[in-house]
Amino acid sequence: MIYNFVSGKHIIGKIYDEFNIKTRDWENRAPEWIANGLKHLNINLSWKEEVEKIKFDNYTINLPCNLRVLRSIVIDNTKLNRTTTSGHKMFNEIIGEHSRDLRFYSIDDGKVTVEIKSGEATVVYWKVPLDWDDVLGMWIPRVPDVPDVIDNIAWYILRIILARGYQHSVYNLNSPNELTNPHLQWSRGRKRARMAAKSMDSEQRKIMAETLSKFVANPHADVEELFAPSGRTDRRIRPSGWREDLINSLEKSKEDHKWSEIEW
């Protein structure tokens, strides 16, 4: 499915607006709950490539918190090669303090150690699609801009809020009514949200139609009923005119090999 992404803060705003939640002690857990809601819907967000210039000091580069795969580090137009922390230390001991090789870096506990004391590094990495929100002061996952997906995650979060002890005047996890039970709403809407997230848009339908047309050998193929001697019926796809071609082929074989008459 090809769709746009919006910040997960839309879900937080939706919960306040539609469910009239009076407490804010759940906001700092909302990013994790949004990510879990996406996981329940089997929506795996693609990593996004990011190029960022990071200033560093004391031989240390602090990596971004949403980094998942470090692709490259470039300092002064030189691409550095990665080595292990122990290998890095051993290499410097062998060549001496005044002959440091500036082409290497090592990673330990989310920090990059380089052989240049300070400067600016160009870091290329793959990241989880997150947005920084200045008002809330935290990273929030981006979610597909699909109404059914956003609604389902909102019900999922309301379910957790109530499970943590929040008392709501309308919604209750023990209610037999689906309209007022967030757990039932979330469970019922998951399948619809999955289908909405995976449905094809007009561009994908066009690509699929073109692909299928290239794989169909005969667009005029029809389905014939072939009855075996045992009475079992096999449905097989045969090109139009296949019976006539078969008869003509057998007639030609009869003439060539003087076969006896074949009964049909």
N, C-alpha and C positions, 0 to 999 in steps of 0.2 A: 504494500500500500504506500502510495506517495502522498504525504500530507505535511502540513506545516506544523511547527511546534510553538507552543506558548509557555510562558513561565508557570510553574506550579503554584505561584502566588494567586493565580486566578481561582484555584481550588480553595485556598485558604479564605479568600474573600467571599466565595460562594457559600462556604460553611457559616460564616458570620451573617451573611445577608439572608440566606434561606432558612437556616436552622436556628437562628437567633441564640447563638451560644454566648453566654455572659462571662465566661472566664477566658483568660489568655495563657494559662499555664501549660497549654498543649502546643503552643506555636513552635517552640524549639525542637519538638519531636516531629513536627509536620514533614520536613524533608525526608526523613527516614520512612515515614508512613506512606508518603507519596511514592517513593521508590518501591516499597513492598507492594503497594496497590498495583503498580505497573507489572511487577513480577507475577502477581496472581492472574493477571490478564495475558500472560505470556508475551508481553511486549518488551522486546529487547532493543534498547536504544543504541543506535550506531555511534561508535566513537567519532569524534570530530577532531580534525587536525588543527592545531593552533601553533602560531609562530609568535613568540613573546620575547621581548628584550628585557632582561633582568639585570639590574645592577647588583654587584656582589662585593664583598670585602672580607679580609682575613682568610683568603683562599677558599671560601665557602659560598656556594650558590644554594639558596633555599628554593626547592621545587614547589610549584603550585599544588594546592591540596587536591585539586580534581584531576591531576595527572594520572594516567593509567599506563601509558607506554611512552618511554623517552626515546625519541627518534634520533636526535643529534644535538650537539652543542658546538657552537662556532664562536671563537673569540679572536678578534683581530684578523678576520677572514681566514682563519685556520680551523678546520674541522678536527675536533678532538676524538681520540680513540679511547674506548672504555677498558679499564683493567680492574682487577679486584683490589680491595683495600690492602690486603697483605702483600699482593704483588706490587702495588704502587709503592708501599713503604720499602720493600726490599730493593726495588729498582733504584730508588733515591739513595739508599744506603750504599749501593754498589758504585753509582756514578759520582756520588759526592754532592754536598749541599750546593756548591756553586755551579754545578752542571746539570741542573734540573731540566728534564725533557718536558716542554710545555705542551706536548701533543696528547697527553694522557689525562684522564680523570677517573675517579672512583666514586661509588655511591654507597653511603652508609646511613641508615636510619632517616631516609627521606632527604638527605643533604648530599650535595655534590662537592667533592674536594678536587680543586684544580691546582696547577703549579704557578698561577699568577695571583698576586696578592689582592688586587682589586681591579675593577673595570666593569665592563658591560658584556654580557653574553647573550647570544641569540639562541634561544632554546626552542626546538621543534618537538612537539609531543602530541600524542592522542589523549583526548580528555573525555570524560563523561559530560554529556550536555547539561550543564548547570548554569544558572544565572545568579549573580550576586545581587541581593536586595539591600539597599542602603537603609531602608526603613526598619526592616527586621534584623539587619546585621548578620545575615547568614546566606549560605549557598542553597539554592532551591532547584530541584530537578526540573528540566523542561519536559512537558507532556505533549502528546499528539493533540492537535486542535480538532478533536472529534467529540461532539457533545455527549455521546453515550459513554465514552471513556472518562471524561471529566465527571459526569454524574456518578458513575460507579465508584470512582476513587473517593468522591465526597461522601458517599454512603459508607464506604469502608472506614474512613477516618471518623465519622460520627459514631460508628459502631465501637471503635476503640475508645473514643472519649467516654461513652456511656459505660463501657466495660471497666474503665478506671475509676468509676464511682460518681461520675457527674449525674445529677438529677435533672431531667428535662421535663417540662410541663406537658409535652406532647409525645415525644418518642421514648420508647421503652423496649429493652431487649426481651422482655418476657411477654410482650403483647402478641396475641394470636393474629392480630390484624396486620397484614403486610404493609398497609399504608403508614403505620406508625411504628414498625419494627425495622430498624436500620439493617439488622443482620439479614432478614428476609429480603429486603430490597436489594442489598448487595449481592446475595446469592442468586436471586432471580435475574438480575441485570448483567451478570458476568458474561454469560454466553452471548447476549446481544452486543455487549461492548467489544468482545473478542471479534465477532463477525464484522462489526462496524470498523474496527481498526485494520482488518485484513482485507476488506472488500476493495475491488479494483476501481480506480477512477477511469475517466474516459480515455486518457492516454494509454493506460495499461490495457484496457479492453481492445483498443486499436492494435497495439503491438501483439496481443495474444491472437487476434483474428488473423493478422498477417502471418504469424508463425504457423498457426494451424493450417492455413491454406497452402503453405509450402510443403507440409508433411502429408497431405491427402493426395495419394497418387491419382485417383480417379474421382473427381467431385460428383460424378453421377452414379456412384456405387449404390447398390440396393441390397436389401436383405432377402435371402431366399430361405425357404423351409425345406430342409433336406431330411427325408425320412429313411432311417437305417432299417435293415431287415428286422431287427429286434423290435421295431416300433418306437424306438427312442428318437426324439426330435432334437436335432442340432441346429442352432441358429448361427449361421456363418455369413460374414459379409463377403459378397462376390461382386465384381464389377459387372455393370450392365452388359449383356451380350455374351456372358461367359459360357452359357449353355450352347449357343450356336457355334461358338469357336471350338468347343469340345467335340461336338458332333462332326463338324467339318474335319477336325484333326483325325478322328477315328475313321471316317470314311476314306480319307487319304491313306491311312495305315492299312485299311482293308484291301485297297487296290494294290498297294506296294507289296504286301505280304500274303495276299489271297486269304485273308481271314474269313472265317465263317460269319454268317449273318448274326448281328448283335441285336437282341431284343431289348426294347426300351419299355 
